[in-house]
Amino acid sequence: MSDILFVNPGDRKTVFQDLGKNLTAIEPPFQIASYAAYLRNEGHSVVILDANALNMSPEEVTKEIDQLKPLLVALIIYGNQPSASTQNMSISGKIVSQIKKHTDIKIVMGGLHPSALPKRTLEEEDVDYVIEGEEQIPLNELLNTLKSDGDLTKVSGLWYRDNFKIKHNSKPLLIQDLDKYLPLAAWDLLPMDKYRAHNWHCFDNIENRMPYGAIYTSLGCPYKCTFCCINTPFGGPSIRYRSPELVVQEIELLNKQYGIKNIKIIDEMFILDERHYMKIVDLLIKKDLDLNIWAYARVDTVHEETLSKLKQAGFNWLALGIESANADIRDGASKKMRVDDIKGIVKKIQGSGIRVIGNYIFGLPGDTIESMQETLDMAKELNCEFGNFYCAMAYPGSQLYNIALNEGWELPKEWTGYSQHSFNIQPLPSKLVSAKKVVAFRDNAFHEYNENPRYLDMIKYKFGEDVQKHMQSITTTRLKRKILDD
């Protein structure tokens, strides 16, 4: 009998449709594994059940839990991107309902979405507790309480029922010592042979996407983009760092103990503070590891003089939040940058040998069909090695979600409707373009970009004919969308 059993939920078929079979990444749940390590350090026994990686049904999860009989089951709902928390709520709800049908084990739910909507989560889901805020300290306090006097008032950030009345305790203070509370993850508790990198991440070796690792070097983001919900558990814009030495120790462990070359830096913004990320880069160069790393950056945080060292350390891909070609529509501090500035940064990154993932959003509040076409035209001109095309979405915890509620805009009826690739996607309309037209434009843009001869010729030149054919195969089928059938 363990003290706590973590469940990592996932439903690749619903969230990604056919893309989930072999194109999307299967990412190890770093936060869960790191929380597990922290709780083990605090003297608790821990098990992780990665239902997403193992492709387990709610019934199979319940059967496993019934055999293991933990004191507490915890679902910590994050994902490959901020939206993945909300889109994973549907399968999470099915899992906890199935558990409660067959056992009386206590269940706690945490993560980005539950932290954004703690009261609603407790009301709607078959859980005993919900954590608002960062989860490590509340989980430790909850386990200690369940083992002793059961006084839930001692557990920070906890939402619970007392005589059928919902109560909650004040959120925990932001953790400052990330090395203690986000230690080396308990990789030994995960099915390390099940994880798979994104297809584009491995364009240099498309047949070898496994094994795969993903880690945080920081938590949070100092910016206030209206569409982003990443700072919800933290109460507002902020950023805190793990020590570069611990980060490099973890990367070396993944590389040498588990044979992992393909690594994602999960940070919302890795290329930000040179004192942090360049120390990691310098330490990695000294280690001389064979790595293929990707990380997020902003157009206005990339500095040309750092690029050669990033490449030397194994950073082969940078993902840029370009968003829109229109400076008035573009969100965040980078909106002041001109299109020519964006083009210049992309060329400098590519000139260093690092590939670029351009991230674009259609349907932001000021968007028109014409401005969305400007964005697509810019994307085709930039011709990044990969392009992600998104619809603007009002994720719970974001400013857009609150605006949508105040304006009475239609929101998804099911949590999977927040998935960019699901059948029942329901994005926001812009002020001048309907949600239906936004989805249609996004899906057409994906095909127009990836079927563009200039893009396919570039892919063939840089990565070979096999990768070109791989990209051509992706566009042979289109995503099915309910909103387009209505």
MIGU-381671 format. One record per atom (N, C-alpha, C): x, y, z; residue in three letters. Coordinates in steps of 0.05 Angstrom, whole numbers, plus 5000, padded with zeros to 4 digits. Example, Ala and Ser with C-alpha at 12.3 -4.5 7.8 and 13.67 -1.06 7.14 Angstrom:
MIGU-381671
526448865156ALA;524649105156ALA;526449345156ALA;525749555142SER;527349795143SER;525850015157SER;
***
This chain:
MIGU-381671
501749765000MET;500050005000MET;501850255000MET;501350434980SER;502950674979SER;501350904992SER;502851114998ASP;501551355010ASP;500051504988ASP;501251534965ILE;500051694944ILE;500551564917ILE;498551554900LEU;498851454873LEU;498051684854LEU;499951774838PHE;499451984818PHE;498351854792PHE;496351964781VAL;495351884755VAL;495852114735VAL;497152054713ASN;497552254692ASN;495452184670ASN;493352344668PRO;491152274650PRO;491752364621PRO;490452234602GLY;490752304574GLY;488852154557GLY;488052274535ASP;486252154516ASP;487052254488ASP;489152134477ARG;490352234452ARG;488452224429ARG;486752014428LYS;484951994405LYS;482852214404LYS;481752294427THR;479752504428THR;481052774424THR;483352824437VAL;484553084436VAL;485953144410VAL;487152944397PHE;488752984373PHE;487552844348PHE;485352694351GLN;484252534330GLN;486452344319GLN;486652314293ASP;488552114282ASP;491452204285ASP;491852464291LEU;494652564295LEU;495852424320LEU;494252334338GLY;495252214363GLY;496551944359GLY;496051824336LYS;497051554332LYS;500151544331LYS;501351714314ASN;504251704312ASN;505551974306ASN;504052194305LEU;505252454299LEU;505752614324LEU;503852624343THR;504152794367THR;506252674386THR;507352844402ALA;509152744423ALA;507652614445ALA;509052424459ILE;508152314484ILE;510152404505ILE;509452604520GLU;511352744537GLU;511352624566GLU;513652574577PRO;513652494605PRO;512652714624PRO;511052644644PRO;509952844662PRO;511952934683PRO;513653124675PHE;515853204692PHE;514853304719PHE;512753464719GLN;511853574745GLN;511053354764GLN;509553164754ILE;508652944771ILE;511152794782ILE;513052734764ALA;515452584772ALA;517152744792ALA;517253004789SER;518753164808SER;517353194835SER;514653224834TYR;513153214859TYR;513552954873TYR;513552734858ALA;513952474870ALA;516652454884ALA;518652564872ALA;521352564884ALA;521252734910ALA;520052964909TYR;519853134933TYR;518352984956TYR;516152864949LEU;514652724970LEU;516152484981LEU;517652344964ARG;519352124974ARG;521452244993ARG;522552474987ASN;524452595005ASN;523252675032ASN;520552715031GLU;519152785056GLU;518252535071GLU;518852295061GLY;518352045075GLY;515851905066GLY;514551985044HIS;512151845035HIS;512851645013HIS;511251435012SER;511551234990SER;509851314967SER;510951294942VAL;509751414919VAL;509651224895VAL;507451224880VAL;507251074855VAL;506151264834VAL;507151234809ILE;506051394787ILE;504851204766ILE;502451264757LEU;501051114736LEU;500651304713LEU;502351284692ASP;502051464669ASP;500051344650ASP;497551404654ALA;495451294638ALA;495551394609ALA;496651634606ASN;496951744579ASN;499051594563ASN;501351554574ALA;503451404560ALA;502751114555ALA;501450994575LEU;500650704573LEU;498050664558LEU;496750894551ASN;494250884535ASN;492050714550ASN;491750774576MET;489950614593MET;487150744594MET;485150574594SER;482450674597SER;481850734626SER;479750884632PRO;478950934660PRO;478550674676PRO;477450474662GLU;476950214675GLU;479550084683GLU;481550094665GLU;484149974670GLU;485650124693GLU;485350394693VAL;486550544715VAL;485350474742VAL;482650444742THR;481250374767THR;482150094777THR;482349914759LYS;483249644767LYS;485949644779LYS;487749804768GLU;490449824779GLU;490449954807GLU;488850164809ILE;488650304835ILE;487450124857ILE;485449964849ASP;484149784868ASP;486049574878ASP;487949494861GLN;489949294870GLN;492049424888GLN;492849674882LEU;494949804897LEU;494049924923LEU;491450004923LYS;490150114948LYS;491850334961LYS;492350554947PRO;493750774960PRO;492050924980PRO;493351074997LEU;491851245016LEU;490551475001LEU;491851574980LEU;490851814965LEU;491551784936LEU;489651844918VAL;490051854889VAL;490252154882VAL;492252224866ALA;492552504857ALA;492652524827ALA;490952684815LEU;491052754787LEU;492053034785LEU;494453074774ILE;495653334770ILE;495553394740ILE;493853584733ILE;493053614705ILE;494453844691ILE;496753774680TYR;498153954662TYR;498353814635TYR;500153894618GLY;500253764592GLY;502453884575GLY;502553804549ASN;504653884530ASN;504654184525ASN;502454324531GLN;502254614527GLN;500054714547GLN;499854974551PRO;497855064571PRO;495054964566PRO;494254944541SER;491454844535SER;491054564543SER;493254414545ALA;492954124551ALA;491854074578ALA;491954264596SER;490754214623SER;487754204620SER;486554404608THR;483654414605THR;482654184587THR;483954134565GLN;483053934547GLN;483253654559GLN;484853624580ASN;485053364593ASN;483053324616ASN;481453534621MET;479453504642MET;477253304636MET;476553274611SER;474453084604SER;475252794612SER;477552714604ILE;478452444610ILE;479052424640ILE;479952634653SER;480452634681SER;477852584697SER;475752724688GLY;473152684701GLY;472152394698GLY;472552274675LYS;471751994671LYS;473351804690LYS;475951864693ILE;477651694710ILE;476751714739ILE;476351954749VAL;475651974778VAL;472851864783VAL;470951894764SER;468351774768SER;468451474769SER;470151364752GLN;470451074751GLN;471750974777GLN;473651124787ILE;474951044813ILE;472851044835ILE;471251254836LYS;469351274858LYS;467051074856LYS;466550964833LYS;464550754830LYS;465450494844LYS;468050454846HIS;469050194855HIS;470750204880HIS;471450444889THR;473150464913THR;472250714930THR;473150724954ASP;472650954971ASP;475251104977ASP;477251064959ILE;479751204963ILE;479451504958ILE;480751664974LYS;480651954972LYS;482152044946LYS;480952244933ILE;482152344908ILE;482552644910ILE;484852734902VAL;485453024900VAL;486153084871VAL;485253324863MET;485853414836MET;487253684837MET;489453704822GLY;490953954821GLY;491854004792GLY;493354214788GLY;494154284761GLY;493154554753GLY;493754624728LEU;493054894719LEU;490054944718LEU;488554774706HIS;485654814703HIS;484254804731HIS;484754604747PRO;483454604774PRO;484254854790PRO;486654954787SER;487455194801SER;485955444791SER;485355434765ALA;483855664753ALA;480855654761ALA;479755414764LEU;476955384771LEU;476555184794LEU;477655254817PRO;477655054839PRO;474854984849PRO;473155184853LYS;470355134863LYS;468754974843LYS;468955054818ARG;467454904797ARG;468454614795ARG;471054584797THR;472154314795THR;471154134817THR;471154244842LEU;470154084864LEU;467154024862LEU;465654214851GLU;462754174847GLU;462153964825GLU;463753964804GLU;463053804781GLU;464353534779GLU;466653504793GLU;468153254790GLU;467853084816GLU;468152814813ASP;467952634835ASP;470552624851ASP;471352854861VAL;473852864877VAL;473152964905VAL;474952894923ASP;474652974951ASP;475853244956ASP;478053304941TYR;479553544946TYR;480553664919TYR;480953934919VAL;482154074897VAL;484254254909VAL;486554274895ILE;488754454904ILE;488754704886ILE;488754934899GLU;489055184885GLU;491855294891GLU;493355334870GLY;496155424873GLY;498155204869GLY;500655244876GLU;502655044872GLU;502054804890GLU;502654564880GLU;501654324892GLU;503454184912GLU;506054234911GLN;507854064927GLN;507354084957GLN;507354324968ILE;506954344997ILE;504154255006ILE;501954334991PRO;499354224999PRO;499153924998PRO;500453794978LEU;500353504977LEU;501753385001LEU;504053495009ASN;505453395033ASN;503753435058ASN;502553675060GLU;500853725083GLU;498353545084GLU;497253495060LEU;494853325059LEU;495453045067LEU;497752935058LEU;498452665065LEU;498952645095LEU;500352845106ASN;500852835135ASN;498252855151ASN;496353015141THR;493753035154THR;492252775153THR;492152655130LEU;490652405127LEU;491952175144LEU;494552195149LYS;495851995166LYS;495452055196LYS;494552295202SER;494352365231SER;491552435239SER;491052695243ASP;488452775256ASP;486252845236ASP;486852855210GLY;484852915190GLY;483953205189GLY;485453385202ASP;484553665203ASP;485353805177ASP;483353835159LEU;483853945132LEU;484454245132LEU;483854375154THR;484354665156THR;487354725156THR;488954515160LYS;491854555161LYS;493054555132LYS;491554475112VAL;492654425085VAL;492254675068VAL;494454805062SER;494255055046SER;493255005018SER;491655195008GLY;490655184981GLY;488454974976GLY;487454844997LEU;485654614994LEU;482754714993LEU;481254604973TRP;478354624972TRP;477254354979TRP;475154354996TYR;474054105006TYR;471254145016TYR;469853935023ARG;467153955034ARG;467153885064ARG;465654045078ASP;465353995107ASP;462354005113ASP;461153765119ASN;458253745122ASN;456753855097ASN;457653775074PHE;456453845048PHE;456854145041PHE;458354285057LYS;458954565051LYS;461754595040LYS;462154735018ILE;464754775006ILE;466354975022ILE;468754895030LYS;470555075044LYS;473255085030LYS;474855285035HIS;477555285023HIS;479455445041HIS;481955375040ASN;484055495055ASN;485755685037ASN;487155875049SER;488656065033SER;490855915017SER;491456034994LYS;493455914976LYS;496255914990LYS;497855714983PRO;500555714994PRO;502255944982PRO;504256044996LEU;506056244986LEU;507656124963LEU;508456294944LEU;510056194922LEU;512656074932LEU;513255834922ILE;515755704929ILE;518155854918ILE;520155894934GLN;522556034925GLN;524855844920GLN;525155634936ASP;527255444933ASP;526355214914ASP;526655264888LEU;525655064869LEU;527354814869LEU;529854834877ASP;531554594878ASP;530554394898ASP;529354494920LYS;528254324940LYS;525454214932LYS;523754384922TYR;521054304917TYR;520554214888TYR;522554254871LEU;522454144843LEU;525154004838LEU;525653794854PRO;528353654853PRO;528553484828PRO;530753344826LEU;531053144804LEU;528652964805LEU;527452934782ALA;524952784780ALA;525352484786ALA;523252354795ALA;523252064800ALA;522851914774ALA;524751934756TRP;524551804730TRP;524151504732TRP;525151394754ASP;524951104758ASP;522051004761ASP;520251194767LEU;517451124770LEU;515851144744LEU;517151224722LEU;515751264697LEU;516451044676LEU;514650994658PRO;515250794636PRO;516950934615PRO;519550954619MET;521251124603MET;521551034574MET;520650794568ASP;520850694541ASP;518350774524ASP;516450914536LYS;513950984522LYS;513851264511LYS;515851434517TYR;515651714510TYR;516851764482TYR;515651954468ARG;516252004440ARG;516352304434ARG;518452384420ALA;518752664413ALA;516852744390ALA;516453004387HIS;514953104364HIS;516353024338HIS;514752994317ASN;515952914291ASN;518053114282ASN;517353384283TRP;519253584273TRP;521753594289TRP;521553534315HIS;523953544333HIS;526053364323HIS;525253154308CYS;527152944299CYS;527452944269CYS;527053164256PHE;527353174227PHE;530053084218PHE;532153114235ASP;534853024227ASP;535052724229ASP;533252594243ASN;533252304246ASN;530452214252ASN;528752234232ILE;525852204236ILE;525051934246ILE;526651724243GLU;525951454252GLU;526651414282GLU;527951604294ASN;528851564322ASN;527751784340ASN;525251764346ARG;523851964363ARG;523651864392ARG;524551634398MET;524551524425MET;527351434432MET;528051464458PRO;526551574481PRO;526451874480PRO;525051994499TYR;524552274500TYR;524352374528TYR;525552614533GLY;525452734560GLY;524453024559GLY;523353114581ALA;522353394582ALA;522753494611ALA;523853734614ILE;524353834641ILE;523754134642ILE;523154234666TYR;523054514671TYR;525654614682TYR;526554854674THR;528754984687THR;527755234702THR;525255314697SER;523955534711SER;520955494712SER;519655644729LEU;516755644730LEU;515655924726LEU;513555944710GLY;512256204706GLY;513356364683GLY;512256604680CYS;513056784658CYS;512457074668CYS;514257264661PRO;513757544671PRO;511957704653PRO;510957584631TYR;509357734612TYR;506357694618TYR;504657844604LYS;501757844610LYS;500057804584LYS;500857614567CYS;499357574543CYS;496457484550CYS;494557604537THR;491757564544THR;490757284540THR;491957144520PHE;491056874514PHE;492356654530PHE;494256724547CYS;495856524562CYS;494856494590CYS;494856244600CYS;493856184627CYS;496056064644CYS;498556074635ILE;500755924648ILE;501256014677ILE;500656274683ASN;501256374710ASN;498956334729ASN;496856194721THR;494556164739THR;495256054767THR;496855834769PRO;497455734796PRO;499055924813PRO;500456114800PHE;502356284814PHE;501056554822PHE;498656614813GLY;497256854821GLY;497957104804GLY;499657074784GLY;500357304767GLY;503057264754GLY;503957454738PRO;506457434724PRO;508857414743PRO;510557214739SER;512957184756SER;514656974743SER;517156964750ILE;518856744741ILE;520856674763ILE;521256414767ARG;523156314787ARG;524756094774ARG;527256054783TYR;529055874769TYR;530055644787TYR;530355414774ARG;531955204786ARG;534855284781ARG;536755174797SER;539555244793SER;540555114767SER;542255254751PRO;543355134727PRO;544754874733PRO;546054854756GLU;547554604762GLU;545654364764GLU;543354404777LEU;541354194780LEU;540154124753LEU;539654324737VAL;538454274710VAL;540354104693VAL;542854174693VAL;544854024677VAL;545253744689VAL;545153724715GLN;545353454727GLN;543053274717GLN;540653394715GLU;538353244706GLU;538553164677GLU;539453354660ILE;539853294632ILE;541953074628ILE;544053084643GLU;546152884641GLU;545152614650GLU;543452604671LEU;542252354680LEU;540552234659LEU;538852404646LEU;537152304625LEU;538752194602LEU;540852334595ASN;542552254572ASN;544051994578ASN;545351984601LYS;547151754606LYS;545751514618LYS;543751554635GLN;542451324648GLN;540251214631GLN;538851394616TYR;536551304600TYR;536951324570TYR;539351404562GLY;539951424533GLY;538351624518GLY;537451834531ILE;535752034519ILE;537352254506ILE;536852304481LYS;538152514466LYS;536152744461LYS;533652674455ASN;531552864448ASN;530352974473ASN;530653234478ILE;529753354503ILE;528253614498ILE;526053654511LYS;524553904511LYS;525054064536LYS;525554324534ILE;525554494557ILE;522754614558ILE;521254534579ILE;518354594580ILE;517854884587ILE;519755024598ASP;519355304607ASP;517755464587ASP;515855624597GLU;514355804580GLU;516255994565GLU;518456064578MET;520356254566MET;523156184575MET;524556014560PHE;527255944567PHE;529256154559PHE;529056254535ILE;530956464526ILE;529956734536ILE;530756794560LEU;529857044573LEU;532157174588LEU;532957054610ASP;535057164627ASP;537757014621ASP;539557164608GLU;542057044600GLU;543656924623GLU;543357044647ARG;544856954670ARG;544056664677ARG;541556594671HIS;540556324676HIS;541156134653HIS;540156204629TYR;540256004607TYR;543055984596TYR;544656194597MET;547356164586MET;549156004606MET;548556014632LYS;550055844651LYS;549455554644LYS;546955494639ILE;546255214631ILE;547755144605ILE;547755324586VAL;549055274560VAL;552055214565VAL;553355384580ASP;556255344585ASP;556855084599ASP;555155004618LEU;555554754632LEU;555154514614LEU;553154534596LEU;552654324577LEU;554954294557LEU;556054514549ILE;558354504530ILE;560654354544ILE;561154404569LYS;563254264584LYS;562753964586LYS;560153894589LYS;559453604591LYS;559753464564LYS;559553614542ASP;559953494515ASP;558053254510ASP;555553304515LEU;553553094511LEU;552353104483LEU;551452884473ASP;550152874447ASP;547152924451ASP;546253174446LEU;543553254452LEU;542153384428LEU;539453354429ASN;537753494409ASN;535553624425ASN;535953884432ILE;534154024451ILE;532454234436ILE;529954264445TRP;528454494436TRP;527354654460TRP;526954914455ALA;526055084477ALA;524455324465ALA;522955454483TYR;521455694475TYR;523055944477TYR;522556134459ALA;523856394460ALA;521856604451ALA;522456854455ARG;520957074443ARG;522557214422ARG;521257324403VAL;522657474382VAL;524457684394VAL;523457814416ASP;524958044427ASP;526857954450ASP;527257694454THR;529157614475THR;531557464463THR;531457414437VAL;533657264424VAL;535957464418VAL;538357394426HIS;540757564421HIS;542657404404HIS;543457534382GLU;545057394361GLU;547657284373GLU;548857424392GLU;551457344402GLU;551357084419GLU;548956994427THR;548656754443THR;548156504425THR;547456544400LEU;546356324384LEU;548456104379LEU;550856184374SER;552955974367SER;553355794391SER;553355904415LYS;553755734439LYS;551255554444LYS;548855664439LEU;546455504442LEU;546655264423LEU;547455304399LYS;547655084379LYS;549754884388LYS;552054984398GLN;554154804408GLN;553254634431GLN;551454734448ALA;550554584471ALA;548454384464ALA;547354384439GLY;545454194431GLY;542654304426GLY;542354564427PHE;539754694422PHE;539354714391PHE;537754534380ASN;537354524352ASN;534754664342ASN;532954724361TRP;530454844354TRP;529655054374TRP;528655284364LEU;527455494381LEU;524655544371LEU;522755544390ALA;519955604383ALA;519355894389ALA;518456044369LEU;517956334372LEU;514956384371LEU;513956544390GLY;511156634390GLY;510856874373GLY;510556834347ILE;510357054328ILE;507557164328ILE;505556994330GLU;502757054334GLU;501457174309GLU;502057424302SER;500657564281SER;502557744266SER;501857794240ALA;503457984224ALA;502758264230ALA;500458304243ASN;499458574249ASN;500258664277ASN;501858874279ALA;502858964305ALA;500659054324ALA;498459144314ASP;496259224331ASP;494758984343ASP;494958764330ILE;493558524339ILE;495458344356ILE;498058354350ARG;499958194364ARG;499958254394ARG;500158054411ASP;499858074439ASP;502558104453ASP;502558214477GLY;505058214493GLY;506958434485GLY;509258434497ALA;511258644493ALA;512358644465ALA;512358414452SER;513558394425SER;511858534404SER;509458634411LYS;507658744391LYS;508858994378LYS;510859124391LYS;512159364380LYS;514059294358LYS;514759044356MET;516658964335MET;515358964308MET;516859044288ARG;515859054260ARG;516258774247ARG;514858734226VAL;515158484211VAL;518058444202VAL;519258664194ASP;522058644185ASP;523958554208ASP;523258644233ASP;524858554256ASP;524558254260ASP;522058154257ILE;521557874261ILE;523057714240ILE;522957804215LYS;524457674193LYS;527357664199LYS;528457884210GLY;531357894215GLY;532157694237GLY;530557674258ILE;531157494280ILE;531057204270ILE;528957134255VAL;528756864244VAL;531156794227VAL;532056974210LYS;534356924193LYS;536956894210LYS;537257044231LYS;539657014248LYS;539656754262LYS;537356664272ILE;537156404285ILE;537856184265ILE;536656194242GLN;537255984222GLN;540055994212GLN;541256234211GLY;543956264203GLY;545956134222GLY;545156104247SER;546855964266SER;546655664265SER;544855564248GLY;544455274247GLY;542155174264GLY;540755354278ILE;538455284295ILE;535955314279ILE;534155124281ARG;531655124266ARG;529555284282ARG;527455384267VAL;525455554280VAL;522755424276VAL;521255424299ILE;518355354298ILE;516855614301ILE;515355694280GLY;513755934282GLY;511055874292GLY;510156004314ASN;507455964325ASN;505756204318ASN;503456144306TYR;501656354296TYR;498856304307TYR;497456534312ILE;494756514324ILE;492756664306ILE;490556534299PHE;488456654284PHE;485956704301PHE;484656934298GLY;482256984313GLY;482657144338GLY;485057274341LEU;485457464363LEU;483357684361LEU;482757824383PRO;480458004384PRO;480258204360PRO;482458304350GLY;482258504328GLY;482458384301GLY;482658114299ASP;483157994273ASP;480758024253ASP;481558054228THR;479658044205THR;480657824187THR;479057754167ILE;480057564147ILE;482557664134ILE;482657924129GLU;484958054116GLU;487458034134GLU;487158094160SER;489458084178SER;490457794182SER;488557604183MET;489457324185MET;490957244159MET;490057344136GLN;491457284112GLN;494257404112GLN;494557644123GLU;497157764127GLU;498957584143GLU;497957464164THR;499457284181THR;500357034166THR;498456924151LEU;499156684135LEU;501256754114LEU;500956984101ASP;502857064080ASP;505657104093ASP;505757224117MET;508257254131MET;509556984138MET;507856804147ALA;508856534154ALA;510056404130ALA;508756424107LYS;509856304083LYS;512456434074LYS;512556694079GLU;515056834071GLU;517356764090GLU;516756754116LEU;518856664135LEU;519856384130LEU;517956214122ASN;518655934114ASN;520255794136ASN;519255814161CYS;520555674183CYS;520555374179CYS;522355234191GLU;522554944188GLU;520054804197GLU;518454924215PHE;515854814222PHE;514055044231PHE;511455024225GLY;509555224233GLY;507255104249GLY;506655224272ASN;504255144287ASN;502155364283ASN;499755274276PHE;497555464271PHE;495355414292PHE;494655624307TYR;492755594329TYR;490355784324TYR;488155704336CYS;485855884339CYS;485956014366CYS;485256274368ALA;485156404394ALA;483056264412ALA;483856204436MET;482256044454MET;482156174481MET;479756174493ALA;479456294520ALA;479956084541ALA;482556024546TYR;483155814566TYR;482455914594TYR;481155754611PRO;480755834639PRO;483355914652PRO;483156144665GLY;485556254678GLY;486856484662GLY;486056504636SER;487156724620SER;485356964621SER;486457194613GLN;484857434611GLN;482657404591GLN;483157264569LEU;481157224548LEU;478757074559LEU;479156894578TYR;476956744590TYR;475156934605TYR;476257104621ASN;474657304636ASN;473257494617ASN;474557574596ILE;473357754576ILE;470957614563ILE;471357354556ALA;469257204543ALA;466857174561ALA;467257124587LEU;465057114605LEU;463557374607LEU;465057594609ASN;463757854612ASN;462257934586ASN;463357854563GLU;462057924538GLU;459857724529GLU;459757504543GLY;457757304536GLY;458357144511GLY;461057124505TRP;461856984481TRP;461456684486TRP;460956534465GLU;460456244467GLU;463156104474GLU;463055934494LEU;465355774502LEU;464755474497LEU;466855314496PRO;466355024492PRO;464454904512PRO;462754724503LYS;460854584521LYS;462254354535LYS;464354254523GLU;465954034534GLU;468854124536GLU;470254024556TRP;473054114560TRP;474754044536TRP;474153824522THR;475753754498THR;475453964476THR;473454124478GLY;473054344458GLY;475254554459GLY;476854544480TYR;479154724483TYR;481654614468TYR;481454374458SER;483654264443SER;483754384415SER;486154454406GLN;486454564379GLN;485854364357GLN;486054114363HIS;485853904342HIS;483453724346HIS;481653784364SER;479453604370SER;477153644350SER;475353454349PHE;473053464332PHE;471153694341PHE;470853724367ASN;468953914377ASN;470254184386ASN;472354264373ILE;473754514378ILE;471754744378ILE;472054934397GLN;470255174398GLN;472055414406GLN;473355534386PRO;475055764393PRO;473356014396PRO;474756234402LEU;473356494404LEU;472956604376LEU;470856754372PRO;470656914348PRO;472357164353PRO;473257294332SER;474357564335SER;471957754334SER;472558014336LYS;470358204335LYS;468958204308LYS;470458114287LEU;469358134260LEU;469257864245LEU;470257644258VAL;470257384244VAL;469057174263VAL;467257014253SER;465956804269SER;467856584276SER;467256444297ALA;468856214306ALA;469156004283ALA;466955964269LYS;466955774247LYS;468955854226LYS;468956104219LYS;470856204198LYS;473656204208LYS;474056244234VAL;476856234245VAL;477855944243VAL;476255744250VAL;477155464248VAL;477655394219VAL;475955474201ALA;476255414172ALA;478855534162ALA;479355784170PHE;481755924161PHE;484255784172PHE;484155714198ARG;486455574210ARG;487055314196ARG;485055154191ASP;485554894179ASP;486554924150ASP;485455114135ASN;486355164108ASN;489255274108ASN;489855434128ALA;492655544131ALA;494655324135ALA;493955134152PHE;495754904158PHE;496454764132PHE;494354714115HIS;494854564090HIS;496354744070HIS;495654994068GLU;496955174049GLU;499955204055GLU;500555224081TYR;503355254089TYR;504954994083TYR;503854764092ASN;505354514090ASN;505254394062ASN;503454484045GLU;503354394017GLU;504754583998GLU;505854804009ASN;507155003993ASN;509754893981ASN;510154893955PRO;512554783943PRO;515154903954PRO;515055163960ARG;517455293972ARG;518155163998ARG;516155104015TYR;516654974041TYR;517654694036TYR;516454544019LEU;517154264015LEU;519954244003LEU;520654433985ASP;523454433974ASP;525454493996ASP;524854674014MET;526654744036MET;527054504054MET;524854364060ILE;524954124078ILE;526653914065ILE;526253874039LYS;527853664025LYS;530853744025LYS;531453994021TYR;534254084020TYR;535554054048TYR;534154124069LYS;535354124096LYS;535353844109LYS;533153694104PHE;532853444119PHE;532653194102PHE;532353224076GLY;532252984059GLY;529552914048GLY;529452744029GLU;526952674016GLU;525052524034GLU;526052364053ASP;524252214071ASP;522652404088ASP;523852624098VAL;522352814114VAL;520352964097VAL;521153024072GLN;519253164054GLN;516852984049GLN;517252734045LYS;515052544041LYS;513352514066LYS;514752524089HIS;513252514115HIS;511352744117HIS;512352984111MET;510653224113MET;508353214092MET;508953114069GLN;506753084049GLN;504652884058GLN;505452674072SER;503552474081SER;501652594102SER;502652784118ILE;500952904139ILE;498553054127ILE;498953174104THR;496853344093THR;494953184075THR;495152924074THR;493352764057THR;490552744069THR;490352784096THR;487752784108THR;487253044124THR;484853114127ARG;484153364142ARG;482853294168ARG;483253464188LEU;481853424213LEU;478853454210LEU;477353294224LYS;474453314223LYS;473553514244LYS;471753694237ARG;470853904255ARG;467853924256ARG;466653904279LYS;463753924282LYS;462854204274LYS;464354404282ILE;463554684277ILE;463354744247ILE;464854594231LEU;464854634202LEU;462554484189LEU;461454284203ASP;459254134193ASP;456554264198ASP;456454434219ASP;453954564227ASP;452954764206ASP;
***
